[in-house]
Amino acid sequence: MNILVANDDGIQARGIAELAKALSKAGNVYVAAPNSQRSASSHALSVNDEITMKKIDFEGATMAFEVGGTPADCVKLALYVLRDKGIDIDVVYAGINHGGNLGTDTMYSGTVSAAAEGLFNGLPAVAVLSLIHISEPTRQAEISYAVFCLKKKKTKKQKQEKNKTTQKKKKTI
């Protein structure tokens, strides 16, 4: 499973590091995040600005990019670059956002928009947030739950592929 992870808090944020590390137990993680804080950037795209993309080392990631653009730019560009390298992404995760994206906040959230860009490209996507005041055990439980959901999805996909293979064998017999 190939997982793209993005955020709006920037490549140096604690949340994306924790999420990438946790998701690396479930598949190949690719990271693309802004080079600086881009919270509340909504679904803005850098149509008139030059976008930079620098390959960097990132713990838990197979490949990572620091992008001089918005969270939506990060996902859009990473999907294009990775596809060009023969890597097809299966799911997009955005976060872990530093703070809650609740109610109308979701309309302005770069984290939600990074996940939405995955959806616009036909991929399942999850935006993960963490309330600032929660305890560390609760934060770790949220991360574990995100990985659990991904593994459950992976298992369901494997069962579907096995059923297709079984049906093909029955047709050839």
NORCORNOR-V842738 format. One record per backbone hydrogen bond with DSSP energy under -1.0 kcal/mol. NH is the residue of the N-H (numbers start at 0). CO is the residue of the C=O. If there is no record, write none. Layout:
# NORCORNOR-V842738
<<NH CO> <NH CO>>
This chain:
# NORCORNOR-V842738
<<2 27> <3 90> <4 29> <5 92> <10 33> <12 9> <16 12> <17 13> <18 14> <19 15> <20 16> <21 17> <22 18> <23 19> <24 21> <25 22> <27 0> <29 2> <30 62> <31 4> <32 64> <34 66> <37 7> <40 37> <41 107> <43 40> <46 44> <53 65> <55 63> <60 57> <61 28> <62 28> <64 30> <65 53> <66 32> <67 51> <68 66> <73 69> <74 70> <75 71> <76 72> <77 73> <78 74> <79 75> <80 76> <81 77> <82 78> <83 79> <84 80> <85 82> <86 81> <89 1> <90 1> <91 123> <92 3> <93 125> <94 5> <96 127> <98 96> <98 129> <104 101> <105 102> <106 103> <107 104> <108 104> <112 108> <113 109> <114 110> <115 111> <116 112> <117 113> <118 114> <119 115> <121 118> <122 117> <125 91> <127 93> <129 96> <133 130> <138 134> <139 135> <140 136> <141 137> <142 138> <143 139> <144 140> <145 141> <146 142> <147 143> <148 144> <149 145> <150 146> <151 147> <152 148> <153 149> <154 150> <155 151> <156 152> <157 153> <158 154> <159 155> <160 156> <161 157> <162 158> <163 159> <164 160> <165 161> <166 162> <167 163> <168 164> <169 165> <170 166> <171 167> <172 168>>
